[in-house]
């Protein structure tokens, strides 16, 4: 009877140990999943930053070309058209920057 009771206690301890290992494994998996998700968000932010930097270079290039075209314009009308396009691009850029700041503020608030 004593051996049977010891066997039952041993099975109970082994089952409890298995539960502990399973919980530890689940906790480790949860932590890894969280790390992977943070890594994915970091990659996404880096890609967004690169895209924004590329767009900024393109915008600057366009503005430079507009200034050159305006300076080389043969008529006042051409010069004025270049100035209007230049001002519109600057206005849109300022608006875009404000929107980007608002999005970043929301992202920080949600984290």
Residue frames relative to the residue before (quaternion, step in Angstrom):
aa qw qx qy qz dx dy dz
X 1.0000 0.0000 0.0000 0.0000 0.00 0.00 0.00
X 0.6434 0.5355 -0.3155 0.4470 3.56 1.00 -0.88
X 0.6526 0.5114 -0.3102 0.4652 3.63 0.97 -0.86
X 0.6471 0.5150 -0.3201 0.4620 3.58 0.99 -0.83
X 0.6425 0.5120 -0.3194 0.4723 3.57 1.02 -0.82
X 0.6471 0.5108 -0.3147 0.4704 3.61 0.99 -0.82
X 0.6340 0.5215 -0.3259 0.4689 3.59 1.00 -0.80
X 0.6531 0.5083 -0.3096 0.4682 3.58 0.97 -0.85
X 0.6495 0.5051 -0.3124 0.4748 3.58 1.00 -0.83
X 0.6425 0.5239 -0.3135 0.4631 3.57 1.01 -0.85
X 0.6431 0.5051 -0.3219 0.4772 3.60 0.98 -0.82
X 0.6373 0.5282 -0.3176 0.4625 3.57 1.02 -0.83
X 0.6566 0.4952 -0.3019 0.4822 3.61 0.95 -0.87
X 0.6512 0.5088 -0.3143 0.4672 3.61 0.94 -0.84
X 0.6465 0.5056 -0.3205 0.4730 3.58 0.98 -0.82
X 0.6467 0.5077 -0.3180 0.4721 3.59 0.96 -0.83
X 0.6432 0.5148 -0.3185 0.4689 3.60 1.00 -0.83
X 0.6365 0.5202 -0.3263 0.4667 3.59 1.01 -0.79
X 0.6347 0.5235 -0.3245 0.4667 3.59 1.03 -0.81
X 0.6415 0.5182 -0.3186 0.4674 3.58 0.97 -0.88
X 0.6614 0.4985 -0.3088 0.4677 3.59 0.91 -0.91
X 0.6435 0.5166 -0.3240 0.4627 3.58 0.96 -0.82
X 0.6624 0.4937 -0.3095 0.4709 3.60 0.95 -0.84
X 0.6345 0.5160 -0.3311 0.4707 3.58 1.01 -0.79
X 0.6452 0.5179 -0.3104 0.4681 3.57 1.02 -0.83
X 0.6465 0.5045 -0.3157 0.4773 3.57 1.00 -0.82
X 0.6435 0.5143 -0.3234 0.4657 3.60 0.95 -0.85
X 0.6565 0.5028 -0.3125 0.4675 3.57 0.95 -0.89
X 0.6476 0.5121 -0.3152 0.4681 3.59 0.99 -0.83
X 0.6313 0.5244 -0.3288 0.4674 3.59 1.00 -0.81
X 0.6549 0.5046 -0.3095 0.4698 3.58 0.97 -0.87
X 0.6604 0.5007 -0.3085 0.4670 3.60 0.92 -0.85
X 0.6292 0.5260 -0.3319 0.4661 3.57 1.02 -0.77
X 0.6491 0.5131 -0.3083 0.4694 3.58 1.01 -0.83
X 0.6474 0.5095 -0.3125 0.4728 3.57 0.97 -0.86
X 0.6507 0.5144 -0.3147 0.4615 3.58 0.95 -0.87
X 0.6518 0.5096 -0.3173 0.4635 3.60 0.95 -0.84
X 0.6487 0.4959 -0.3241 0.4778 3.60 0.97 -0.81
X 0.6314 0.5353 -0.3269 0.4560 3.58 1.02 -0.77
X 0.6433 0.5164 -0.3167 0.4682 3.57 0.98 -0.83
X 0.6548 0.5006 -0.3164 0.4695 3.60 0.96 -0.83
X 0.6291 0.5291 -0.3384 0.4581 3.60 1.02 -0.75
X 0.6452 0.5102 -0.3148 0.4736 3.59 0.98 -0.85
X 0.6459 0.5204 -0.3194 0.4583 3.59 0.94 -0.89
X 0.6638 0.4970 -0.3087 0.4659 3.59 0.94 -0.89
X 0.6400 0.5209 -0.3290 0.4593 3.59 0.99 -0.80
X 0.6562 0.4998 -0.3102 0.4726 3.58 0.98 -0.84
X 0.6368 0.5142 -0.3278 0.4718 3.59 1.01 -0.80
X 0.6454 0.5223 -0.3203 0.4561 3.57 0.97 -0.86
X 0.6491 0.5093 -0.3161 0.4684 3.59 0.96 -0.84
X 0.6500 0.5104 -0.3161 0.4660 3.58 0.97 -0.85
X 0.6574 0.5030 -0.3128 0.4658 3.59 0.96 -0.83
X 0.6377 0.5183 -0.3258 0.4676 3.59 1.02 -0.77
X 0.6377 0.5208 -0.3181 0.4700 3.58 1.03 -0.81
X 0.6544 0.5024 -0.3066 0.4747 3.58 0.97 -0.86
X 0.6392 0.5229 -0.3292 0.4578 3.58 0.99 -0.76
X 0.6358 0.5112 -0.3292 0.4755 3.61 0.99 -0.75
X 0.6576 0.5040 -0.3066 0.4685 3.58 0.96 -0.86
X 0.6384 0.5247 -0.3215 0.4624 3.58 0.97 -0.85
X 0.6548 0.5103 -0.3085 0.4645 3.58 0.92 -0.91
X 0.6439 0.5262 -0.3150 0.4575 3.56 0.98 -0.85
X 0.6492 0.5078 -0.3099 0.4739 3.58 0.97 -0.86
X 0.6576 0.5113 -0.3158 0.4543 3.59 0.91 -0.88
X 0.6345 0.5204 -0.3291 0.4672 3.58 0.98 -0.80
X 0.6651 0.4979 -0.3054 0.4652 3.60 0.91 -0.91
X 0.6331 0.5261 -0.3314 0.4611 3.59 1.04 -0.76
X 0.6475 0.5082 -0.3239 0.4664 3.59 0.96 -0.83
X 0.6501 0.5127 -0.3145 0.4642 3.58 1.01 -0.82
X 0.6536 0.5036 -0.3119 0.4710 3.57 0.95 -0.90
X 0.6435 0.5210 -0.3194 0.4610 3.58 1.01 -0.82
X 0.6651 0.4946 -0.3005 0.4719 3.57 0.98 -0.83
X 0.7235 0.4266 -0.2345 0.4895 3.59 1.07 -0.76
X 0.4255 0.7333 -0.4531 0.2754 3.59 1.27 -0.16
X 0.4084 -0.7298 0.5064 0.2102 3.51 -1.06 0.87
X 0.7790 0.2426 -0.1405 0.5609 3.57 1.19 -0.56
X 0.6255 -0.5350 0.4160 0.3867 3.53 -1.27 0.41
X 0.6143 0.5627 -0.3382 0.4378 3.56 1.08 -0.76
X 0.6545 0.4951 -0.3099 0.4800 3.62 0.95 -0.84
X 0.6422 0.5275 -0.3135 0.4594 3.56 0.98 -0.89
X 0.6649 0.5020 -0.2916 0.4701 3.57 0.94 -0.92
X 0.6305 0.5279 -0.3348 0.4600 3.62 0.98 -0.78
X 0.6468 0.5041 -0.3164 0.4769 3.60 0.96 -0.83
X 0.6518 0.5146 -0.3127 0.4611 3.59 0.95 -0.85
X 0.6526 0.5140 -0.3156 0.4586 3.57 0.97 -0.86
X 0.6538 0.4986 -0.3135 0.4750 3.61 0.95 -0.85
X 0.6274 0.5406 -0.3235 0.4577 3.56 1.00 -0.89
X 0.6909 0.4806 -0.2743 0.4653 3.59 0.84 -1.00
X 0.6344 0.5255 -0.3299 0.4610 3.59 1.02 -0.76
X 0.6511 0.5060 -0.3159 0.4693 3.60 0.92 -0.88
X 0.6479 0.5095 -0.3172 0.4690 3.60 0.95 -0.83
X 0.6522 0.5152 -0.3123 0.4601 3.59 0.96 -0.87
X 0.6621 0.4958 -0.3015 0.4742 3.59 0.92 -0.89
X 0.6347 0.5327 -0.3251 0.4557 3.57 1.03 -0.79
X 0.6463 0.5127 -0.3138 0.4701 3.60 0.94 -0.87
X 0.6476 0.5083 -0.3083 0.4765 3.57 0.97 -0.89
X 0.6528 0.5191 -0.3060 0.4591 3.59 0.96 -0.89
X 0.6370 0.5240 -0.3271 0.4612 3.59 0.99 -0.80
X 0.6436 0.5177 -0.3192 0.4647 3.58 0.97 -0.84
X 0.6574 0.5014 -0.3054 0.4724 3.57 0.97 -0.87
X 0.6374 0.5279 -0.3222 0.4596 3.59 1.00 -0.82
X 0.6434 0.5124 -0.3186 0.4711 3.59 0.98 -0.82
X 0.6402 0.5192 -0.3200 0.4671 3.59 1.01 -0.79
X 0.6444 0.5120 -0.3161 0.4718 3.59 0.99 -0.84
X 0.6586 0.5060 -0.3104 0.4625 3.59 0.91 -0.89
X 0.6289 0.5291 -0.3309 0.4637 3.58 1.02 -0.79
X 0.6518 0.5030 -0.3079 0.4769 3.60 0.97 -0.83
X 0.6353 0.5332 -0.3266 0.4531 3.60 0.97 -0.85
X 0.6614 0.4959 -0.3079 0.4709 3.59 0.93 -0.91
X 0.6486 0.5276 -0.3167 0.4479 3.56 1.00 -0.83
X 0.6922 0.4879 -0.2757 0.4548 3.59 1.02 -0.80
X 0.6419 0.5464 -0.3388 0.4180 3.60 1.13 -0.48
